[in-house]
Amino acid sequence: MVTFAWLTLSFFGSFPFVLSGAIPSETDAFFETISGFTTTGASILTDSEHLPHGILFWRSLTHWIGGMGIIVLSLVILPFLGIGGMQLFKAEIPGPVADKLAPRITETAKILCSVYMLFTVIETLLLMLGGLSFFDAICHTFGTMATGGYSTQNASVGAYHSFYIDGVITFFMLLAGTNFALHYRFLKGDFRAHIRNHEFLFFIGLVGLITLFICCDTFFVYDKDPIATLQKTLFQVASILTTTGYATADYELWSPSSEFTLFMLMIVGGCAGSTSGGIKIMRIHLLAKFVLNELRRHLHPQAVVPVRMNGEPVSREVVTNVLGYFIFLSYFSCSAYCRCRCSAWTCFRPSAPAWVRSAPPITTRTCLRSASGYSLCLCCLDGLKFSL
């Protein structure tokens, strides 16, 4: 049902591109639209700066609409359907009770969307204070809050060469990559909501650790300038981990170790309950705890060691769902590789970003025109299902 809804929305959403002549090909227009609504951010456009503002605004708006839909799905609907281990969020949001299901779901969706719109307004104003026009500010805000990555500039955010703009977008990318239920609790006065959440702490710790590693690796790329190194590295780590895809540097020119690290970050993704794609840190955290618990059980067969998240025991059903998710994802990846008559890197480099709903690197985007449009559309939809 969800896939059908996204397909229908993308079909009608492609009309402005075709009718305006901005993207004459129906296949390319459909791909651009479905990439927007699923917040993937992959694009067939190589020169977006000369497109009409109306088309660029609609292109960015597809991101923002899609991001809002993903929040409602991941934090309101899926937890109560028991999909992919998302039942954990029954305790994270003001959830419905059995006899008032519809009214409470509507109320919860309105609250989360209000938080989403509040952050949108704040970021737009901050970007305008940094010198961006209202048009550029709102379009980049749409891409940031939805972690999509569509930009009005060919060189993405790097075209502005502004430390302030980079900082604002980095901060809001990290906000968008965090569980929106935590933001709601914070705004309601629970100022310790974030630091009590293990997934958020893991998320921030990962950003800091990987930023430090890549800074050491790229220090000489920026003429031994520590400020420039930190600015470029932190922005790219936040952009890749949250699967936003904005760029201030071409990280494919960095060392192979840095490029591979960022590629793995893209697979990991942000927090569950956010607009970011990827496997989600919550699932990886839960899987790691399950493996450690199984090792303890082998050492102490009589011990009862439940898997815990945020101090609360996790049911066996949730753990089983998460394990099933990883098994299915592994099978899907292996099947794709077996059908591809090329190296693993050549196979997954253009398609993996679509699976995890992340924009590909700048130098890879020109390759999208040579790929099968419908195949990449299916990758975007698969990525939507995998990363919810």
Beta strands, then each sheet from edge to edge (+ up, - down):
strand 1: 308-309
strand 2: 312-313
sheet 1: 1+ 2-
end
